[in-house]
Amino acid sequence: MKQSEELCMTYSGVITKNGEKIVHVSFGRGKDYAEGILPSGNIEKSSGFTDEEIRQLSQYLQQSADDIMKKAKDVNPLRSWMGKD
């Protein structure tokens, strides 16, 4: 990954889609972005990241899925949107 810019990660709360609990995860680095989904760890959209970086981000999501899913359960979208958290 580029060393000059910080990589930031954000995630949604847990969403139920087609009976499955999922979390959307976004990575950003300057103008570069990647969007993935848990629990699969698949990167669904990206721009500016190399194929190797996308592979690493997907691997990170797969390895960290349980932890991120647990943290996402505590996300209150309305409170976050209103700046209360």
RALIN-V41558 format. One record per residue. RES is the residue in one letter. OMEGA is omega in whole degrees, 0 to 359 (NA if undefined). BURIAL is b if it has 24 or more other ideal C-beta (glycine too) atoms within 12 Angstrom, else e. D_CENTER is the distance of its C-alpha to the mean C-alpha in whole Angstrom. Layout:
RES OMEGA BURIAL D_CENTER
RES OMEGA BURIAL D_CENTER
//
This chain:
M 179 e 17
K 183 e 18
Q 187 e 20
S 182 e 21
E 182 e 18
E 176 e 15
L 180 e 12
C 179 e 9
M 172 b 6
T 180 e 5
Y 179 b 5
S 167 b 8
G 179 b 11
V 181 b 12
I 175 e 13
T 180 e 16
K 182 e 17
N 178 e 20
G 181 e 20
E 177 e 17
K 182 e 14
I 175 b 11
V 175 b 7
H 181 b 5
V 179 b 2
S 174 b 4
F 178 b 6
G 178 e 9
R 186 b 13
G 179 e 16
K 181 e 16
D 176 b 14
Y 173 b 10
A 180 b 8
E 181 b 6
G 182 b 5
I 175 b 7
L 15 b 8
P 185 b 11
S 183 e 11
G 181 b 9
N 172 e 10
I 186 b 9
E 180 e 10
K 175 e 11
S 175 b 12
S 175 e 14
G 178 e 16
F 177 b 14
T 177 e 17
D 179 e 17
E 178 e 17
E 178 e 14
I 178 b 12
R 180 e 14
Q 178 e 13
L 178 b 9
S 179 b 10
Q 178 e 12
Y 179 b 10
L 180 b 8
Q 182 e 11
Q 184 e 13
S 187 e 10
A 183 b 10
D 181 e 13
D 180 e 12
I 179 b 9
M 178 b 10
K 180 e 13
K 181 e 12
A 178 b 10
K 181 e 14
D 180 e 15
V 175 e 13
N 186 e 16
P 182 e 15
L 179 e 19
R 179 e 19
S 181 e 16
W 180 e 17
M 178 e 21
G 183 e 20
K 181 e 21
D NA e 19
//
